[in-house]
Amino acid sequence: MTATRAEEFKERLIDTAKTSLDDAEELLREAASTTGEKAAELRERAMAALKRTRDSLYDAQDAVIQKGRHAARLTDNYVHDKPWQAIGIAAGAALVIGMLISRR
């Protein structure tokens, strides 16, 4: 997934979550001021909006986990295929981090 697609997905997820939560909040406010069958219907609609939000967040979590596993698999394959290059990269990163820490 490219950075642009990831940003679009993130924005869509945030918009969906905000909309669903706003809808649920409004429905619960209406349900609090009404009674009887209308209140029960409003509460059910609010719960459905919250369920949609939860489901979309679970879907996002699954996508992130899948991407993490894929990255870990690629890294593992790279390290097994090119161990000396991986050691060199790790040593270079450690050197840079050490220099940054020693500057403080």
Buried (B, 14 or more C-beta within 10 A) or exposed (E): EEEEEEEEEEEEBEEBBEEBBEBBEBBBEBBEEEEEEEBEBBBEBBEBBBEBBEEBBEEBEEBEEEEEEEEEEEEEEEBEEEEEEBEEEEEEEEEEEEEEEEEE
